[in-house]
Amino acid sequence: MMSPTINALADDYSGRVVIGKLNVDENGGAAMRYGVRGIPTLLLFKDGQLAETLVGLVAKEEIAKLIDRHLA
């Protein structure tokens, strides 16, 4: 359900932010490492460290605000 939103954000932030998707069914180790218990879970990394986590369906605008806070 979040794919269209994630794809749109990847286009909006192209060249400034790296945005990717990971299938937790195929990558259970990553899900365990970051404590993913609900889907969708959005993880924001800054300087290689986990900076914020959002769980559940989130509006594109809310995700954009989160990204913008960390770009400033």
CHARMM internal coordinates of N, CA and C (Angstrom, degrees):
IC EDIT
DIST 1 N 1 CA 1.4530
DIST 1 CA 1 C 1.5317
ANGL 1 N 1 CA 1 C 112.68
DIST 1 C 2 N 1.3186
ANGL 1 CA 1 C 2 N 115.90
DIHE 1 N 1 CA 1 C 2 N -28.47
DIST 2 N 2 CA 1.4609
ANGL 1 C 2 N 2 CA 119.35
DIHE 1 CA 1 C 2 N 2 CA -177.20
DIST 2 CA 2 C 1.5223
ANGL 2 N 2 CA 2 C 112.85
DIHE 1 C 2 N 2 CA 2 C -88.49
DIST 2 C 3 N 1.3321
ANGL 2 CA 2 C 3 N 117.87
DIHE 2 N 2 CA 2 C 3 N -10.47
DIST 3 N 3 CA 1.4718
ANGL 2 C 3 N 3 CA 120.16
DIHE 2 CA 2 C 3 N 3 CA -175.87
DIST 3 CA 3 C 1.5189
ANGL 3 N 3 CA 3 C 114.14
DIHE 2 C 3 N 3 CA 3 C -53.42
DIST 3 C 4 N 1.3399
ANGL 3 CA 3 C 4 N 119.23
DIHE 3 N 3 CA 3 C 4 N -46.84
DIST 4 N 4 CA 1.4721
ANGL 3 C 4 N 4 CA 117.65
DIHE 3 CA 3 C 4 N 4 CA 179.20
DIST 4 CA 4 C 1.5299
ANGL 4 N 4 CA 4 C 112.86
DIHE 3 C 4 N 4 CA 4 C -60.98
DIST 4 C 5 N 1.3216
ANGL 4 CA 4 C 5 N 116.59
DIHE 4 N 4 CA 4 C 5 N -38.13
DIST 5 N 5 CA 1.4658
ANGL 4 C 5 N 5 CA 120.79
DIHE 4 CA 4 C 5 N 5 CA 179.16
DIST 5 CA 5 C 1.5258
ANGL 5 N 5 CA 5 C 110.32
DIHE 4 C 5 N 5 CA 5 C -67.05
DIST 5 C 6 N 1.3132
ANGL 5 CA 5 C 6 N 116.83
DIHE 5 N 5 CA 5 C 6 N -45.41
DIST 6 N 6 CA 1.4709
ANGL 5 C 6 N 6 CA 120.97
DIHE 5 CA 5 C 6 N 6 CA -179.70
DIST 6 CA 6 C 1.5241
ANGL 6 N 6 CA 6 C 110.29
DIHE 5 C 6 N 6 CA 6 C -63.54
DIST 6 C 7 N 1.3295
ANGL 6 CA 6 C 7 N 116.55
DIHE 6 N 6 CA 6 C 7 N -42.60
DIST 7 N 7 CA 1.4681
ANGL 6 C 7 N 7 CA 120.30
DIHE 6 CA 6 C 7 N 7 CA 178.31
DIST 7 CA 7 C 1.5235
ANGL 7 N 7 CA 7 C 111.51
DIHE 6 C 7 N 7 CA 7 C -62.45
DIST 7 C 8 N 1.3310
ANGL 7 CA 7 C 8 N 116.83
DIHE 7 N 7 CA 7 C 8 N -41.35
DIST 8 N 8 CA 1.4704
ANGL 7 C 8 N 8 CA 120.77
DIHE 7 CA 7 C 8 N 8 CA 178.88
DIST 8 CA 8 C 1.5240
ANGL 8 N 8 CA 8 C 110.69
DIHE 7 C 8 N 8 CA 8 C -64.78
DIST 8 C 9 N 1.3255
ANGL 8 CA 8 C 9 N 117.30
DIHE 8 N 8 CA 8 C 9 N -41.98
DIST 9 N 9 CA 1.4635
ANGL 8 C 9 N 9 CA 120.54
DIHE 8 CA 8 C 9 N 9 CA 178.20
DIST 9 CA 9 C 1.5252
ANGL 9 N 9 CA 9 C 111.24
DIHE 8 C 9 N 9 CA 9 C -65.08
DIST 9 C 10 N 1.3245
ANGL 9 CA 9 C 10 N 117.07
DIHE 9 N 9 CA 9 C 10 N -37.99
DIST 10 N 10 CA 1.4672
ANGL 9 C 10 N 10 CA 120.77
DIHE 9 CA 9 C 10 N 10 CA 177.28
DIST 10 CA 10 C 1.5218
ANGL 10 N 10 CA 10 C 110.01
DIHE 9 C 10 N 10 CA 10 C -60.48
DIST 10 C 11 N 1.3225
ANGL 10 CA 10 C 11 N 117.35
DIHE 10 N 10 CA 10 C 11 N -39.58
DIST 11 N 11 CA 1.4676
ANGL 10 C 11 N 11 CA 120.95
DIHE 10 CA 10 C 11 N 11 CA 176.86
DIST 11 CA 11 C 1.5281
ANGL 11 N 11 CA 11 C 110.72
DIHE 10 C 11 N 11 CA 11 C -67.86
DIST 11 C 12 N 1.3417
ANGL 11 CA 11 C 12 N 116.37
DIHE 11 N 11 CA 11 C 12 N -45.59
DIST 12 N 12 CA 1.4695
ANGL 11 C 12 N 12 CA 120.97
DIHE 11 CA 11 C 12 N 12 CA -177.89
DIST 12 CA 12 C 1.5269
ANGL 12 N 12 CA 12 C 112.52
DIHE 11 C 12 N 12 CA 12 C -61.41
DIST 12 C 13 N 1.3213
ANGL 12 CA 12 C 13 N 116.87
DIHE 12 N 12 CA 12 C 13 N -36.36
DIST 13 N 13 CA 1.4674
ANGL 12 C 13 N 13 CA 121.29
DIHE 12 CA 12 C 13 N 13 CA -174.71
DIST 13 CA 13 C 1.5250
ANGL 13 N 13 CA 13 C 112.77
DIHE 12 C 13 N 13 CA 13 C -106.02
DIST 13 C 14 N 1.3076
ANGL 13 CA 13 C 14 N 116.44
DIHE 13 N 13 CA 13 C 14 N 15.94
DIST 14 N 14 CA 1.4595
ANGL 13 C 14 N 14 CA 121.36
DIHE 13 CA 13 C 14 N 14 CA -179.03
DIST 14 CA 14 C 1.5303
ANGL 14 N 14 CA 14 C 110.73
DIHE 13 C 14 N 14 CA 14 C -53.62
DIST 14 C 15 N 1.3238
ANGL 14 CA 14 C 15 N 116.06
DIHE 14 N 14 CA 14 C 15 N 130.47
DIST 15 N 15 CA 1.4583
ANGL 14 C 15 N 15 CA 120.94
DIHE 14 CA 14 C 15 N 15 CA 179.65
DIST 15 CA 15 C 1.5125
ANGL 15 N 15 CA 15 C 113.94
DIHE 14 C 15 N 15 CA 15 C 87.50
DIST 15 C 16 N 1.3311
ANGL 15 CA 15 C 16 N 117.56
DIHE 15 N 15 CA 15 C 16 N -11.92
DIST 16 N 16 CA 1.4658
ANGL 15 C 16 N 16 CA 120.69
DIHE 15 CA 15 C 16 N 16 CA -179.61
DIST 16 CA 16 C 1.5235
ANGL 16 N 16 CA 16 C 112.55
DIHE 15 C 16 N 16 CA 16 C -115.92
DIST 16 C 17 N 1.3370
ANGL 16 CA 16 C 17 N 115.89
DIHE 16 N 16 CA 16 C 17 N -29.64
DIST 17 N 17 CA 1.4549
ANGL 16 C 17 N 17 CA 121.89
DIHE 16 CA 16 C 17 N 17 CA -175.80
DIST 17 CA 17 C 1.5248
ANGL 17 N 17 CA 17 C 108.05
DIHE 16 C 17 N 17 CA 17 C -140.16
DIST 17 C 18 N 1.3095
ANGL 17 CA 17 C 18 N 116.75
DIHE 17 N 17 CA 17 C 18 N 142.78
DIST 18 N 18 CA 1.4610
ANGL 17 C 18 N 18 CA 120.93
DIHE 17 CA 17 C 18 N 18 CA 173.37
DIST 18 CA 18 C 1.5295
ANGL 18 N 18 CA 18 C 107.18
DIHE 17 C 18 N 18 CA 18 C -96.55
DIST 18 C 19 N 1.3177
ANGL 18 CA 18 C 19 N 116.07
DIHE 18 N 18 CA 18 C 19 N 121.55
DIST 19 N 19 CA 1.4624
ANGL 18 C 19 N 19 CA 121.48
DIHE 18 CA 18 C 19 N 19 CA 179.97
DIST 19 CA 19 C 1.5224
ANGL 19 N 19 CA 19 C 107.80
DIHE 18 C 19 N 19 CA 19 C -119.75
DIST 19 C 20 N 1.3144
ANGL 19 CA 19 C 20 N 115.52
DIHE 19 N 19 CA 19 C 20 N 130.58
DIST 20 N 20 CA 1.4601
ANGL 19 C 20 N 20 CA 120.29
DIHE 19 CA 19 C 20 N 20 CA -179.71
DIST 20 CA 20 C 1.5090
ANGL 20 N 20 CA 20 C 111.21
DIHE 19 C 20 N 20 CA 20 C -139.73
DIST 20 C 21 N 1.3228
ANGL 20 CA 20 C 21 N 114.80
DIHE 20 N 20 CA 20 C 21 N 168.71
DIST 21 N 21 CA 1.4601
ANGL 20 C 21 N 21 CA 122.21
DIHE 20 CA 20 C 21 N 21 CA 177.97
DIST 21 CA 21 C 1.5187
ANGL 21 N 21 CA 21 C 108.37
DIHE 20 C 21 N 21 CA 21 C -125.19
DIST 21 C 22 N 1.3228
ANGL 21 CA 21 C 22 N 115.50
DIHE 21 N 21 CA 21 C 22 N 148.68
DIST 22 N 22 CA 1.4531
ANGL 21 C 22 N 22 CA 121.23
DIHE 21 CA 21 C 22 N 22 CA -179.93
DIST 22 CA 22 C 1.5267
ANGL 22 N 22 CA 22 C 108.42
DIHE 21 C 22 N 22 CA 22 C -137.57
DIST 22 C 23 N 1.3154
ANGL 22 CA 22 C 23 N 116.65
DIHE 22 N 22 CA 22 C 23 N 129.80
DIST 23 N 23 CA 1.4539
ANGL 22 C 23 N 23 CA 121.60
DIHE 22 CA 22 C 23 N 23 CA 176.67
DIST 23 CA 23 C 1.5235
ANGL 23 N 23 CA 23 C 107.99
DIHE 22 C 23 N 23 CA 23 C -83.73
DIST 23 C 24 N 1.3393
ANGL 23 CA 23 C 24 N 116.96
DIHE 23 N 23 CA 23 C 24 N 111.89
DIST 24 N 24 CA 1.4595
ANGL 23 C 24 N 24 CA 120.17
DIHE 23 CA 23 C 24 N 24 CA -176.20
DIST 24 CA 24 C 1.5168
ANGL 24 N 24 CA 24 C 112.35
DIHE 23 C 24 N 24 CA 24 C -71.18
DIST 24 C 25 N 1.3362
ANGL 24 CA 24 C 25 N 118.13
DIHE 24 N 24 CA 24 C 25 N -22.04
DIST 25 N 25 CA 1.4590
ANGL 24 C 25 N 25 CA 120.08
DIHE 24 CA 24 C 25 N 25 CA 176.16
DIST 25 CA 25 C 1.5260
ANGL 25 N 25 CA 25 C 110.53
DIHE 24 C 25 N 25 CA 25 C -67.28
DIST 25 C 26 N 1.3212
ANGL 25 CA 25 C 26 N 116.68
DIHE 25 N 25 CA 25 C 26 N -32.70
DIST 26 N 26 CA 1.4525
ANGL 25 C 26 N 26 CA 121.73
DIHE 25 CA 25 C 26 N 26 CA -179.48
DIST 26 CA 26 C 1.5337
ANGL 26 N 26 CA 26 C 112.51
DIHE 25 C 26 N 26 CA 26 C -93.45
DIST 26 C 27 N 1.3245
ANGL 26 CA 26 C 27 N 116.91
DIHE 26 N 26 CA 26 C 27 N -11.17
DIST 27 N 27 CA 1.4668
ANGL 26 C 27 N 27 CA 122.33
DIHE 26 CA 26 C 27 N 27 CA -176.02
DIST 27 CA 27 C 1.5297
ANGL 27 N 27 CA 27 C 110.32
DIHE 26 C 27 N 27 CA 27 C -134.93
DIST 27 C 28 N 1.3079
ANGL 27 CA 27 C 28 N 115.51
DIHE 27 N 27 CA 27 C 28 N 58.72
DIST 28 N 28 CA 1.4648
ANGL 27 C 28 N 28 CA 120.81
DIHE 27 CA 27 C 28 N 28 CA -176.41
DIST 28 CA 28 C 1.5162
ANGL 28 N 28 CA 28 C 113.94
DIHE 27 C 28 N 28 CA 28 C -59.99
DIST 28 C 29 N 1.3144
ANGL 28 CA 28 C 29 N 117.24
DIHE 28 N 28 CA 28 C 29 N -31.10
DIST 29 N 29 CA 1.4642
ANGL 28 C 29 N 29 CA 120.46
DIHE 28 CA 28 C 29 N 29 CA 179.59
DIST 29 CA 29 C 1.5213
ANGL 29 N 29 CA 29 C 111.95
DIHE 28 C 29 N 29 CA 29 C -62.28
DIST 29 C 30 N 1.3174
ANGL 29 CA 29 C 30 N 116.18
DIHE 29 N 29 CA 29 C 30 N -41.72
DIST 30 N 30 CA 1.4676
ANGL 29 C 30 N 30 CA 119.93
DIHE 29 CA 29 C 30 N 30 CA 178.78
DIST 30 CA 30 C 1.5186
ANGL 30 N 30 CA 30 C 110.21
DIHE 29 C 30 N 30 CA 30 C -66.40
DIST 30 C 31 N 1.3217
ANGL 30 CA 30 C 31 N 116.81
DIHE 30 N 30 CA 30 C 31 N -40.03
DIST 31 N 31 CA 1.4655
ANGL 30 C 31 N 31 CA 120.69
DIHE 30 CA 30 C 31 N 31 CA 178.55
DIST 31 CA 31 C 1.5299
ANGL 31 N 31 CA 31 C 110.22
DIHE 30 C 31 N 31 CA 31 C -61.66
DIST 31 C 32 N 1.3109
ANGL 31 CA 31 C 32 N 116.74
DIHE 31 N 31 CA 31 C 32 N -43.39
DIST 32 N 32 CA 1.4726
ANGL 31 C 32 N 32 CA 120.07
DIHE 31 CA 31 C 32 N 32 CA 178.55
DIST 32 CA 32 C 1.5203
ANGL 32 N 32 CA 32 C 111.00
DIHE 31 C 32 N 32 CA 32 C -65.99
DIST 32 C 33 N 1.3183
ANGL 32 CA 32 C 33 N 116.56
DIHE 32 N 32 CA 32 C 33 N -42.18
DIST 33 N 33 CA 1.4750
ANGL 32 C 33 N 33 CA 120.78
DIHE 32 CA 32 C 33 N 33 CA -177.47
DIST 33 CA 33 C 1.5255
ANGL 33 N 33 CA 33 C 111.91
DIHE 32 C 33 N 33 CA 33 C -58.64
DIST 33 C 34 N 1.3266
ANGL 33 CA 33 C 34 N 116.21
DIHE 33 N 33 CA 33 C 34 N -38.24
DIST 34 N 34 CA 1.4639
ANGL 33 C 34 N 34 CA 120.18
DIHE 33 CA 33 C 34 N 34 CA -176.74
DIST 34 CA 34 C 1.5234
ANGL 34 N 34 CA 34 C 113.12
DIHE 33 C 34 N 34 CA 34 C -104.00
DIST 34 C 35 N 1.3288
ANGL 34 CA 34 C 35 N 118.00
DIHE 34 N 34 CA 34 C 35 N 10.03
DIST 35 N 35 CA 1.4570
ANGL 34 C 35 N 35 CA 121.96
DIHE 34 CA 34 C 35 N 35 CA 174.49
DIST 35 CA 35 C 1.5168
ANGL 35 N 35 CA 35 C 114.03
DIHE 34 C 35 N 35 CA 35 C 66.55
DIST 35 C 36 N 1.3179
ANGL 35 CA 35 C 36 N 117.10
DIHE 35 N 35 CA 35 C 36 N 34.46
DIST 36 N 36 CA 1.4669
ANGL 35 C 36 N 36 CA 120.58
DIHE 35 CA 35 C 36 N 36 CA 179.27
DIST 36 CA 36 C 1.5184
ANGL 36 N 36 CA 36 C 108.20
DIHE 35 C 36 N 36 CA 36 C -73.57
DIST 36 C 37 N 1.3337
ANGL 36 CA 36 C 37 N 115.24
DIHE 36 N 36 CA 36 C 37 N 117.99
DIST 37 N 37 CA 1.4608
ANGL 36 C 37 N 37 CA 120.78
DIHE 36 CA 36 C 37 N 37 CA -179.80
DIST 37 CA 37 C 1.5189
ANGL 37 N 37 CA 37 C 111.58
DIHE 36 C 37 N 37 CA 37 C -118.60
DIST 37 C 38 N 1.2975
ANGL 37 CA 37 C 38 N 116.63
DIHE 37 N 37 CA 37 C 38 N -17.65
DIST 38 N 38 CA 1.4641
ANGL 37 C 38 N 38 CA 121.61
DIHE 37 CA 37 C 38 N 38 CA 179.88
DIST 38 CA 38 C 1.5125
ANGL 38 N 38 CA 38 C 110.31
DIHE 37 C 38 N 38 CA 38 C -129.26
DIST 38 C 39 N 1.3115
ANGL 38 CA 38 C 39 N 114.68
DIHE 38 N 38 CA 38 C 39 N 151.88
DIST 39 N 39 CA 1.4612
ANGL 38 C 39 N 39 CA 120.25
DIHE 38 CA 38 C 39 N 39 CA 179.62
DIST 39 CA 39 C 1.5291
ANGL 39 N 39 CA 39 C 107.19
DIHE 38 C 39 N 39 CA 39 C -123.46
DIST 39 C 40 N 1.3027
ANGL 39 CA 39 C 40 N 118.62
DIHE 39 N 39 CA 39 C 40 N 130.58
DIST 40 N 40 CA 1.4574
ANGL 39 C 40 N 40 CA 128.36
DIHE 39 CA 39 C 40 N 40 CA 2.97
DIST 40 CA 40 C 1.5327
ANGL 40 N 40 CA 40 C 112.26
DIHE 39 C 40 N 40 CA 40 C -83.11
DIST 40 C 41 N 1.3060
ANGL 40 CA 40 C 41 N 114.76
DIHE 40 N 40 CA 40 C 41 N 149.61
DIST 41 N 41 CA 1.4580
ANGL 40 C 41 N 41 CA 122.96
DIHE 40 CA 40 C 41 N 41 CA 171.87
DIST 41 CA 41 C 1.5176
ANGL 41 N 41 CA 41 C 107.43
DIHE 40 C 41 N 41 CA 41 C -124.86
DIST 41 C 42 N 1.3181
ANGL 41 CA 41 C 42 N 116.29
DIHE 41 N 41 CA 41 C 42 N 129.31
DIST 42 N 42 CA 1.4603
ANGL 41 C 42 N 42 CA 121.94
DIHE 41 CA 41 C 42 N 42 CA 178.29
DIST 42 CA 42 C 1.5212
ANGL 42 N 42 CA 42 C 107.91
DIHE 41 C 42 N 42 CA 42 C -108.75
DIST 42 C 43 N 1.3122
ANGL 42 CA 42 C 43 N 115.88
DIHE 42 N 42 CA 42 C 43 N 126.41
DIST 43 N 43 CA 1.4656
ANGL 42 C 43 N 43 CA 121.84
DIHE 42 CA 42 C 43 N 43 CA 178.86
DIST 43 CA 43 C 1.5190
ANGL 43 N 43 CA 43 C 108.78
DIHE 42 C 43 N 43 CA 43 C -112.89
DIST 43 C 44 N 1.3168
ANGL 43 CA 43 C 44 N 116.92
DIHE 43 N 43 CA 43 C 44 N 128.68
DIST 44 N 44 CA 1.4577
ANGL 43 C 44 N 44 CA 121.37
DIHE 43 CA 43 C 44 N 44 CA 177.52
DIST 44 CA 44 C 1.5193
ANGL 44 N 44 CA 44 C 107.77
DIHE 43 C 44 N 44 CA 44 C -108.56
DIST 44 C 45 N 1.3171
ANGL 44 CA 44 C 45 N 115.20
DIHE 44 N 44 CA 44 C 45 N 122.32
DIST 45 N 45 CA 1.4588
ANGL 44 C 45 N 45 CA 121.77
DIHE 44 CA 44 C 45 N 45 CA 178.13
DIST 45 CA 45 C 1.5191
ANGL 45 N 45 CA 45 C 109.10
DIHE 44 C 45 N 45 CA 45 C -107.52
DIST 45 C 46 N 1.3235
ANGL 45 CA 45 C 46 N 115.18
DIHE 45 N 45 CA 45 C 46 N 138.59
DIST 46 N 46 CA 1.4639
ANGL 45 C 46 N 46 CA 121.02
DIHE 45 CA 45 C 46 N 46 CA 176.01
DIST 46 CA 46 C 1.5207
ANGL 46 N 46 CA 46 C 107.12
DIHE 45 C 46 N 46 CA 46 C -132.40
DIST 46 C 47 N 1.3131
ANGL 46 CA 46 C 47 N 115.92
DIHE 46 N 46 CA 46 C 47 N 126.79
DIST 47 N 47 CA 1.4601
ANGL 46 C 47 N 47 CA 121.80
DIHE 46 CA 46 C 47 N 47 CA -178.39
DIST 47 CA 47 C 1.5311
ANGL 47 N 47 CA 47 C 111.32
DIHE 46 C 47 N 47 CA 47 C 55.14
DIST 47 C 48 N 1.3348
ANGL 47 CA 47 C 48 N 116.49
DIHE 47 N 47 CA 47 C 48 N 37.41
DIST 48 N 48 CA 1.4480
ANGL 47 C 48 N 48 CA 121.67
DIHE 47 CA 47 C 48 N 48 CA 176.82
DIST 48 CA 48 C 1.5192
ANGL 48 N 48 CA 48 C 115.81
DIHE 47 C 48 N 48 CA 48 C 79.96
DIST 48 C 49 N 1.3193
ANGL 48 CA 48 C 49 N 116.76
DIHE 48 N 48 CA 48 C 49 N 0.55
DIST 49 N 49 CA 1.4628
ANGL 48 C 49 N 49 CA 121.20
DIHE 48 CA 48 C 49 N 49 CA -178.50
DIST 49 CA 49 C 1.5310
ANGL 49 N 49 CA 49 C 110.07
DIHE 48 C 49 N 49 CA 49 C -115.41
DIST 49 C 50 N 1.3283
ANGL 49 CA 49 C 50 N 116.11
DIHE 49 N 49 CA 49 C 50 N 144.52
DIST 50 N 50 CA 1.4552
ANGL 49 C 50 N 50 CA 120.39
DIHE 49 CA 49 C 50 N 50 CA 176.16
DIST 50 CA 50 C 1.5200
ANGL 50 N 50 CA 50 C 108.98
DIHE 49 C 50 N 50 CA 50 C -65.02
DIST 50 C 51 N 1.3357
ANGL 50 CA 50 C 51 N 116.26
DIHE 50 N 50 CA 50 C 51 N 120.52
DIST 51 N 51 CA 1.4610
ANGL 50 C 51 N 51 CA 121.06
DIHE 50 CA 50 C 51 N 51 CA -176.61
DIST 51 CA 51 C 1.5282
ANGL 51 N 51 CA 51 C 112.36
DIHE 50 C 51 N 51 CA 51 C -103.52
DIST 51 C 52 N 1.3293
ANGL 51 CA 51 C 52 N 117.10
DIHE 51 N 51 CA 51 C 52 N -38.26
DIST 52 N 52 CA 1.4632
ANGL 51 C 52 N 52 CA 120.53
DIHE 51 CA 51 C 52 N 52 CA -179.11
DIST 52 CA 52 C 1.5112
ANGL 52 N 52 CA 52 C 110.21
DIHE 51 C 52 N 52 CA 52 C -153.60
DIST 52 C 53 N 1.3336
ANGL 52 CA 52 C 53 N 114.97
DIHE 52 N 52 CA 52 C 53 N 155.87
DIST 53 N 53 CA 1.4617
ANGL 52 C 53 N 53 CA 122.17
DIHE 52 CA 52 C 53 N 53 CA 178.06
DIST 53 CA 53 C 1.5167
ANGL 53 N 53 CA 53 C 109.07
DIHE 52 C 53 N 53 CA 53 C -133.11
DIST 53 C 54 N 1.3200
ANGL 53 CA 53 C 54 N 116.05
DIHE 53 N 53 CA 53 C 54 N 135.44
DIST 54 N 54 CA 1.4680
ANGL 53 C 54 N 54 CA 122.38
DIHE 53 CA 53 C 54 N 54 CA 173.31
DIST 54 CA 54 C 1.5192
ANGL 54 N 54 CA 54 C 107.39
DIHE 53 C 54 N 54 CA 54 C -122.55
DIST 54 C 55 N 1.3307
ANGL 54 CA 54 C 55 N 116.67
DIHE 54 N 54 CA 54 C 55 N 132.64
DIST 55 N 55 CA 1.4596
ANGL 54 C 55 N 55 CA 121.06
DIHE 54 CA 54 C 55 N 55 CA 179.34
DIST 55 CA 55 C 1.5214
ANGL 55 N 55 CA 55 C 108.65
DIHE 54 C 55 N 55 CA 55 C -119.03
DIST 55 C 56 N 1.3304
ANGL 55 CA 55 C 56 N 115.40
DIHE 55 N 55 CA 55 C 56 N 134.63
DIST 56 N 56 CA 1.4582
ANGL 55 C 56 N 56 CA 121.25
DIHE 55 CA 55 C 56 N 56 CA 178.26
DIST 56 CA 56 C 1.5125
ANGL 56 N 56 CA 56 C 111.69
DIHE 55 C 56 N 56 CA 56 C 101.20
DIST 56 C 57 N 1.3187
ANGL 56 CA 56 C 57 N 114.62
DIHE 56 N 56 CA 56 C 57 N 176.74
DIST 57 N 57 CA 1.4612
ANGL 56 C 57 N 57 CA 120.06
DIHE 56 CA 56 C 57 N 57 CA 178.58
DIST 57 CA 57 C 1.5155
ANGL 57 N 57 CA 57 C 109.75
DIHE 56 C 57 N 57 CA 57 C -70.54
DIST 57 C 58 N 1.2978
ANGL 57 CA 57 C 58 N 115.99
DIHE 57 N 57 CA 57 C 58 N 126.05
DIST 58 N 58 CA 1.4608
ANGL 57 C 58 N 58 CA 122.31
DIHE 57 CA 57 C 58 N 58 CA -177.00
DIST 58 CA 58 C 1.5238
ANGL 58 N 58 CA 58 C 108.04
DIHE 57 C 58 N 58 CA 58 C -129.10
DIST 58 C 59 N 1.3246
ANGL 58 CA 58 C 59 N 116.32
DIHE 58 N 58 CA 58 C 59 N 138.34
DIST 59 N 59 CA 1.4654
ANGL 58 C 59 N 59 CA 121.20
DIHE 58 CA 58 C 59 N 59 CA 179.50
DIST 59 CA 59 C 1.5250
ANGL 59 N 59 CA 59 C 110.80
DIHE 58 C 59 N 59 CA 59 C -65.79
DIST 59 C 60 N 1.3171
ANGL 59 CA 59 C 60 N 115.38
DIHE 59 N 59 CA 59 C 60 N 148.84
DIST 60 N 60 CA 1.4690
ANGL 59 C 60 N 60 CA 122.02
DIHE 59 CA 59 C 60 N 60 CA 179.39
DIST 60 CA 60 C 1.5263
ANGL 60 N 60 CA 60 C 110.76
DIHE 59 C 60 N 60 CA 60 C -54.22
DIST 60 C 61 N 1.3080
ANGL 60 CA 60 C 61 N 116.91
DIHE 60 N 60 CA 60 C 61 N -41.50
DIST 61 N 61 CA 1.4712
ANGL 60 C 61 N 61 CA 121.17
DIHE 60 CA 60 C 61 N 61 CA -178.12
DIST 61 CA 61 C 1.5286
ANGL 61 N 61 CA 61 C 111.54
DIHE 60 C 61 N 61 CA 61 C -62.93
DIST 61 C 62 N 1.3228
ANGL 61 CA 61 C 62 N 116.60
DIHE 61 N 61 CA 61 C 62 N -37.93
DIST 62 N 62 CA 1.4625
ANGL 61 C 62 N 62 CA 120.15
DIHE 61 CA 61 C 62 N 62 CA 179.97
DIST 62 CA 62 C 1.5334
ANGL 62 N 62 CA 62 C 110.75
DIHE 61 C 62 N 62 CA 62 C -68.34
DIST 62 C 63 N 1.3237
ANGL 62 CA 62 C 63 N 116.45
DIHE 62 N 62 CA 62 C 63 N -40.15
DIST 63 N 63 CA 1.4645
ANGL 62 C 63 N 63 CA 120.25
DIHE 62 CA 62 C 63 N 63 CA 177.58
DIST 63 CA 63 C 1.5238
ANGL 63 N 63 CA 63 C 109.95
DIHE 62 C 63 N 63 CA 63 C -66.12
DIST 63 C 64 N 1.3258
ANGL 63 CA 63 C 64 N 116.81
DIHE 63 N 63 CA 63 C 64 N -40.92
DIST 64 N 64 CA 1.4660
ANGL 63 C 64 N 64 CA 120.85
DIHE 63 CA 63 C 64 N 64 CA 178.62
DIST 64 CA 64 C 1.5275
ANGL 64 N 64 CA 64 C 110.73
DIHE 63 C 64 N 64 CA 64 C -61.22
DIST 64 C 65 N 1.3292
ANGL 64 CA 64 C 65 N 118.10
DIHE 64 N 64 CA 64 C 65 N -40.77
DIST 65 N 65 CA 1.4655
ANGL 64 C 65 N 65 CA 121.30
DIHE 64 CA 64 C 65 N 65 CA 177.79
DIST 65 CA 65 C 1.5254
ANGL 65 N 65 CA 65 C 110.58
DIHE 64 C 65 N 65 CA 65 C -62.37
DIST 65 C 66 N 1.3286
ANGL 65 CA 65 C 66 N 116.24
DIHE 65 N 65 CA 65 C 66 N -40.96
DIST 66 N 66 CA 1.4624
ANGL 65 C 66 N 66 CA 120.96
DIHE 65 CA 65 C 66 N 66 CA 178.53
DIST 66 CA 66 C 1.5257
ANGL 66 N 66 CA 66 C 110.40
DIHE 65 C 66 N 66 CA 66 C -61.87
DIST 66 C 67 N 1.3274
ANGL 66 CA 66 C 67 N 116.16
DIHE 66 N 66 CA 66 C 67 N -46.96
DIST 67 N 67 CA 1.4650
ANGL 66 C 67 N 67 CA 120.31
DIHE 66 CA 66 C 67 N 67 CA 179.30
DIST 67 CA 67 C 1.5211
ANGL 67 N 67 CA 67 C 110.62
DIHE 66 C 67 N 67 CA 67 C -62.60
DIST 67 C 68 N 1.3308
ANGL 67 CA 67 C 68 N 116.53
DIHE 67 N 67 CA 67 C 68 N -45.62
DIST 68 N 68 CA 1.4641
ANGL 67 C 68 N 68 CA 120.90
DIHE 67 CA 67 C 68 N 68 CA -178.61
DIST 68 CA 68 C 1.5282
ANGL 68 N 68 CA 68 C 111.98
DIHE 67 C 68 N 68 CA 68 C -59.97
DIST 68 C 69 N 1.3415
ANGL 68 CA 68 C 69 N 117.33
DIHE 68 N 68 CA 68 C 69 N -37.68
DIST 69 N 69 CA 1.4676
ANGL 68 C 69 N 69 CA 120.51
DIHE 68 CA 68 C 69 N 69 CA 178.03
DIST 69 CA 69 C 1.5203
ANGL 69 N 69 CA 69 C 111.36
DIHE 68 C 69 N 69 CA 69 C -59.94
DIST 69 C 70 N 1.3185
ANGL 69 CA 69 C 70 N 116.54
DIHE 69 N 69 CA 69 C 70 N -35.43
DIST 70 N 70 CA 1.4556
ANGL 69 C 70 N 70 CA 120.05
DIHE 69 CA 69 C 70 N 70 CA -177.55
DIST 70 CA 70 C 1.5219
ANGL 70 N 70 CA 70 C 112.97
DIHE 69 C 70 N 70 CA 70 C -87.17
DIST 70 C 71 N 1.3230
ANGL 70 CA 70 C 71 N 117.18
DIHE 70 N 70 CA 70 C 71 N -14.46
DIST 71 N 71 CA 1.4662
ANGL 70 C 71 N 71 CA 120.52
DIHE 70 CA 70 C 71 N 71 CA 176.00
DIST 71 CA 71 C 1.5177
ANGL 71 N 71 CA 71 C 111.63
DIHE 70 C 71 N 71 CA 71 C -83.11
DIST 71 C 72 N 1.3173
ANGL 71 CA 71 C 72 N 116.62
DIHE 71 N 71 CA 71 C 72 N -24.51
DIST 72 N 72 CA 1.4736
ANGL 71 C 72 N 72 CA 121.28
DIHE 71 CA 71 C 72 N 72 CA -176.42
DIST 72 CA 72 C 1.5014
ANGL 72 N 72 CA 72 C 112.28
DIHE 71 C 72 N 72 CA 72 C -69.29
END
COOR INIT
IC SEED 1 N 1 CA 1 C
IC BUILD
